[in-house]
Amino acid sequence: MSFKTIGVGVAFSPNLKANLYEGARLAQFLEAKLVLIHVGVLSEDNRAMLHDMLTVHKKNGLEYDVRCQMGNPVEVILSTVKEALIDLLILGALQRENFFKYYLGSIARQITRRAGCSVLLLIKPSVDRVPCEHIVVNGLADPKTEKTIATAFSVAKDLGARKITIVEEIRQEEVAVSVDDDRSLRRSRIVKERLKHREESRVNNIISNLPDHIKSNIQIQSQSIFGKRGYSIGHYAQVVRADLLVMNGPVKMTFWDRLFPHDIEHILGELPTDVLIVQ
């Protein structure tokens, strides 16, 4: 589940160097090629600036290419992803968006919803490396989940992460027991325990099918949470101070999905930490 070509959106903002360094480090960790995507005309001075910033990484074997194109930022980035065969796109993102921006969708959100590749959203890019210690990944009962979990383990191995927590979000409606006395309370607890056991068994089966070499030296934990999907896992990742949250890629969304958010849209609205969305 490794990534071969990593793209980074390049805008000459205060975070430019941090975004470049994050992309360069990740490309070297994953032994991938780096593609820098700039929307607009790139002057010789700016091209030299990019070269200077990446010199130290190039000396360590980094391979990179620069792509420039005029046009709508979302369309340019999405078309470059296809042309350059990018399988992981790195974007800087706002941690919180107000309703107006959320409704319209920032550039990062629009790209995330439409990209045909995996997307890594960074909320606090850093020039100096911040070690990735703890990764939280969704364990939903979904056809995409097996690939997402495998990707999380592969990335954890490459980055040297020591812990992975797989979170199974269980909708509160699945309990479907009205608690109004001791008997119904016990029945509710029994239902919850059965659901937790079911989810843990399903996740353990996925883990058992992963290659041993990507599981070695990683502490694996399973956590069942009852609540609203997307919101619950985002809150959990924030509470445990996870370094990375790994989620299934979104399905095609309509206007009403964005107006009344669910699942991944809760994560996009308020990023709890850096988020990797696996397509």
C-alpha positions in Angstrom: 0.0 0.0 0.0 3.0 2.4 -0.5 2.8 5.6 -2.4 5.1 6.1 -5.4 4.4 9.7 -6.5 3.6 12.4 -4.0 2.3 15.8 -5.0 2.5 19.0 -3.0 0.5 22.2 -3.7 2.9 25.1 -3.8 1.8 28.6 -3.0 4.2 31.3 -2.0 2.7 31.7 1.5 4.4 31.8 5.0 4.0 28.0 5.1 5.8 27.4 1.9 9.1 26.1 3.4 7.3 23.9 6.0 5.0 22.4 3.3 8.0 21.6 1.1 9.9 20.1 3.9 7.0 17.9 5.0 6.5 16.7 1.4 10.3 16.1 0.8 10.7 14.2 4.1 7.6 12.0 3.4 8.8 11.3 -0.2 12.2 10.2 1.2 10.6 8.0 3.9 8.3 6.3 1.4 11.0 6.3 -1.4 8.7 8.2 -3.7 9.1 10.9 -6.3 7.9 14.4 -5.4 5.9 16.6 -7.7 5.5 20.3 -6.9 2.3 21.8 -8.3 2.0 25.6 -8.7 -1.0 27.3 -10.1 0.1 30.3 -12.2 3.4 31.4 -13.8 6.6 30.5 -11.9 9.3 33.1 -12.3 13.0 32.1 -12.5 13.5 33.7 -9.0 10.7 31.6 -7.5 12.0 28.5 -9.2 15.5 29.1 -7.8 13.9 29.6 -4.4 12.3 26.2 -4.5 15.5 24.7 -5.7 17.4 26.3 -2.8 14.9 25.1 -0.2 15.1 21.5 -1.4 18.9 21.4 -1.9 19.5 19.6 1.4 16.9 17.0 0.5 18.2 16.6 -3.0 21.6 15.8 -1.6 19.9 12.9 0.3 18.5 11.5 -2.9 15.2 13.3 -3.3 13.8 13.3 -6.9 11.4 16.1 -7.7 9.6 17.7 -10.6 7.9 21.1 -10.8 4.6 21.5 -12.7 3.1 24.9 -13.4 -0.2 25.8 -15.1 -2.6 28.7 -15.3 -6.2 28.3 -14.4 -8.7 27.5 -11.6 -6.6 26.2 -8.7 -8.9 23.2 -8.0 -9.0 22.1 -11.7 -5.3 22.6 -12.2 -4.4 20.5 -9.2 -6.8 17.8 -10.1 -5.7 17.6 -13.7 -2.0 17.5 -12.6 -2.8 14.6 -10.2 -4.0 12.6 -13.2 -1.3 13.6 -15.6 1.6 13.0 -13.2 0.0 9.8 -11.8 0.1 11.2 -8.3 -1.2 8.7 -5.7 -0.8 11.0 -2.6 -1.5 14.7 -2.6 -0.4 16.9 0.3 -2.3 20.0 1.0 -2.2 22.6 3.8 -5.6 23.2 5.4 -7.4 25.4 7.8 -8.1 23.6 11.1 -11.6 25.2 11.5 -13.9 26.8 8.9 -16.9 28.9 9.6 -20.3 27.9 8.1 -20.0 30.2 5.1 -16.6 28.7 4.0 -17.7 25.2 4.9 -20.8 25.6 2.7 -18.8 26.9 -0.2 -15.8 24.6 0.5 -12.2 25.8 0.6 -9.8 24.7 -2.1 -8.5 21.9 0.1 -12.0 20.6 0.8 -13.0 20.8 -2.8 -10.0 18.9 -3.9 -10.4 16.3 -1.1 -13.9 15.6 -2.2 -13.0 15.2 -5.9 -9.5 13.8 -6.0 -8.9 10.4 -7.4 -5.9 9.9 -5.2 -5.2 9.8 -1.4 -5.0 13.2 0.3 -2.9 14.2 3.3 -4.2 17.4 5.0 -1.7 19.2 7.2 -2.8 21.6 9.8 0.6 22.4 11.3 3.4 21.7 8.8 6.8 22.1 10.3 10.3 22.7 8.9 11.8 20.5 11.7 10.5 17.0 11.8 7.9 16.2 14.4 7.9 12.4 14.9 4.7 10.5 14.2 4.1 8.3 17.3 0.4 7.5 17.3 -1.9 6.8 14.4 -5.7 6.5 14.7 -7.5 4.8 11.8 -11.2 4.1 11.1 -12.4 0.5 11.4 -15.8 1.0 9.8 -17.7 -1.9 8.3 -17.0 -0.8 4.8 -15.5 -2.3 1.6 -12.7 0.5 1.7 -11.7 -0.2 5.3 -9.3 -3.1 4.7 -7.2 -1.0 2.3 -7.3 2.0 4.7 -6.1 -0.1 7.6 -3.4 -1.7 5.5 -2.2 1.8 4.3 -2.2 3.0 7.9 0.1 0.2 8.9 2.4 0.7 5.9 2.7 4.4 6.7 3.3 3.7 10.3 6.1 1.4 9.4 7.7 3.9 7.1 7.4 6.8 9.6 8.5 4.7 12.6 5.2 5.1 14.5 4.9 3.0 17.6 1.1 2.7 18.1 -2.0 2.3 16.0 -5.5 2.5 17.4 -8.3 1.2 15.2 -11.6 2.9 16.0 -14.9 1.2 15.3 -17.6 3.8 15.3 -21.0 2.2 16.2 -24.1 4.2 15.6 -26.2 4.7 18.8 -29.3 3.6 16.9 -27.8 0.1 16.7 -28.3 -0.3 20.4 -32.0 0.4 20.0 -32.8 -0.1 23.7 -34.8 2.4 25.7 -33.3 2.6 29.2 -35.9 3.3 31.8 -35.2 0.7 34.5 -32.5 -1.7 35.8 -33.6 -4.5 33.4 -33.5 -2.3 30.3 -30.1 -0.9 31.5 -28.7 -4.4 31.7 -30.2 -5.3 28.3 -28.6 -2.1 26.8 -25.2 -3.2 28.2 -25.5 -6.7 26.8 -26.4 -5.3 23.3 -23.4 -2.9 23.5 -21.0 -5.7 24.5 -22.2 -7.9 21.7 -21.8 -5.1 19.1 -18.3 -4.4 20.5 -17.4 -8.0 20.2 -18.7 -8.2 16.7 -16.7 -5.2 15.6 -13.5 -6.3 17.3 -13.7 -9.7 15.7 -14.2 -8.1 12.3 -11.2 -5.8 12.8 -9.0 -8.5 14.2 -9.7 -10.6 11.1 -8.5 -7.7 8.9 -5.3 -7.3 11.0 -4.6 -11.1 10.9 -4.5 -10.9 7.1 -1.8 -8.1 7.0 1.8 -9.1 6.4 3.8 -9.6 9.6 6.6 -7.2 8.6 4.3 -4.1 8.7 2.9 -5.1 12.1 6.1 -5.8 13.9 7.1 -3.4 16.7 3.8 -1.6 16.5 1.4 -1.6 19.5 -2.1 -2.3 18.2 -5.2 -1.2 20.0 -8.9 -1.6 19.2 -11.4 0.9 20.4 -15.2 0.8 20.0 -17.1 4.1 20.2 -20.8 4.7 20.2 -21.8 7.9 18.5 -22.1 9.9 15.3 -19.7 8.6 12.6 -17.0 11.0 11.7 -17.5 13.3 14.6 -16.8 10.6 17.2 -13.5 9.4 15.7 -12.4 13.0 15.1 -13.1 13.8 18.8 -11.3 10.6 19.9 -8.2 11.5 17.8 -8.1 14.9 19.3 -8.5 13.6 22.9 -5.7 11.1 22.6 -3.5 13.6 20.8 -3.0 11.4 17.8 -0.3 12.5 15.3 -2.3 11.3 12.3 -5.9 10.3 11.6 -6.4 7.9 8.7 -9.9 7.7 7.1 -11.7 6.1 4.2 -12.0 8.3 1.1 -15.4 10.0 0.7 -18.1 8.8 -1.6 -19.5 11.2 -4.2 -21.4 13.9 -2.3 -24.4 16.0 -3.2 -25.3 19.6 -2.2 -27.4 18.2 0.7 -24.5 16.1 2.0 -22.5 19.2 2.4 -25.4 21.2 3.9 -26.1 18.4 6.4 -22.6 16.8 7.0 -21.9 13.2 7.9 -18.9 10.8 8.2 -15.9 12.4 6.5 -17.5 15.8 6.2 -17.3 16.2 10.0 -13.6 15.6 9.8 -13.2 18.1 6.9 -15.2 20.8 8.8 -12.9 20.7 11.8 -9.6 18.8 11.4 -8.6 17.3 14.8 -5.0 16.6 13.6 -3.2 15.9 10.3 -5.6 13.7 8.3 -4.8 11.1 5.6 -7.8 10.2 3.5 -7.2 7.0 1.6 -8.7 6.5 -1.9 
